[in-house]
Amino acid sequence: MSASIKATDVLAVGLMTFALFLGAGNMIFPPYLGQIAGSDLVIALLGFLITGVGLPLLGVIATARLGEGLSGFTRDLPVWISMVVGLVLYLAIGPLFAAPRTGIVAWEMSFADVFPDAEYGQMIYSIAFFGVTLLLSLFPGRLIDSIGKIITPTLVVVLLAIGVGVFMFPQGETGTITTIEGNAFSWGFRHGYQTMDTLASLAFGIVIITALHARGVTDKNEITRHTITAGVIAAVGLGAVYIMLAYLGATSHAVAPGAENGADILTSYIFSMYGSFGTVLLGISITLACLTTSVGLMTACAEYFNEVLPAMSYRGYVILCTLVSAVVANVGLNELLSLTLPALLIIYPIAISLILLALVRKFIKEPSTTYVMTLIPVFAVGLIDGLAASNVAWATVISGSTLSSLPLHDESLGWLFPGLVGFMFSFAIRGNKTAAEV
């Protein structure tokens, strides 16, 4: 019999979910957006919020309805395609990109200026950071207690202190000149990919469900309801943090002129506002934010790899993923960021399509046909756009000529129309379910 769960535990699950999503990219991209957007701040922020908040919330809702993790999203695909999609996605949000980035950002914004030997200090910090990540990830059923009830409330208090200071004591006037190249909405939408939260939503949903199971909740409807509630709490929190940090960036021109990334903007701004105490405050908030996300990513990755490749135990995969993440984390932030966007332009359209398909799956008569016919054109367009972003010559030519004529291509949604055509064509061939069948 399913156990009832207290309102405080539901709130703790929501705060845990918020903390899992609030990681490195969430803290460093909004300030940079705010600084360069100028008069286009609202438009650029709107695009960012769609990919940084709206799509992750849809991902959590879809996961709640499926009652499964990524395996539920890809179960209608051929086995080998499902395996490839899963491995690529989990490697991206796990040990190759997102997880190492949490360690890099936490290092650069907390202790990087303390150690005289930066390279040696970063290595020590990576070992400590991912050591704590490993310790917390080994016991996924305790995430509500360790993150939702202890770490996250501390993080919220620190963020509130920063937010109050930003709005009450802004360190300059909002900028009026935009340096965004091209469409501001498209820029914000595309750089919202860098949070990787839409990808993470495919993984964190199952972490939420596991945490609820640990509290004795087994009824499917209750799990669905509480998972969606947790997603809404996380979305509200993320939206508030993004708006605050974007405003911080918009008023940062005097204290962080010509900053290379959001980490530099945040550090300079908080030091200007609170002095050395502010630097410590920022270091605590960034470390906690990155740590909770790192734990969530390692937990999700280990659970998925253990499910599809059970030759190794869950704890074995946790150890392997944290070790790889610690090694990759010793790459510089700018170097890692330059590699991520092209990869995300390939991966993100697939992830978004899987979420949208999951939401309408019950109306599809033959999901296997529809999924394949939808995802093939989506992948083709995303692949060319990603390679073009990596300056591959032939892909740049195709993207700039043929693909540029696609609807919404300038808004980074050129894959949407081909995917929709494939989706509708599958219905023309196979039909959809009748009201009785649904």
Helices and strands as residue ranges (DSSP letters): H 7-21, H 24-37, G 38-40, H 41-49, I 50-54, H 55-66, H 70-73, H 79-91, I 92-96, H 98-108, H 118-137, G 140-142, H 143-143, I 144-151, H 152-168, H 184-191, G 192-195, H 197-214, H 220-250, H 262-308, H 314-328, H 333-360, G 361-363, H 367-389, H 393-401, G 403-405, G 409-411, H 416-430
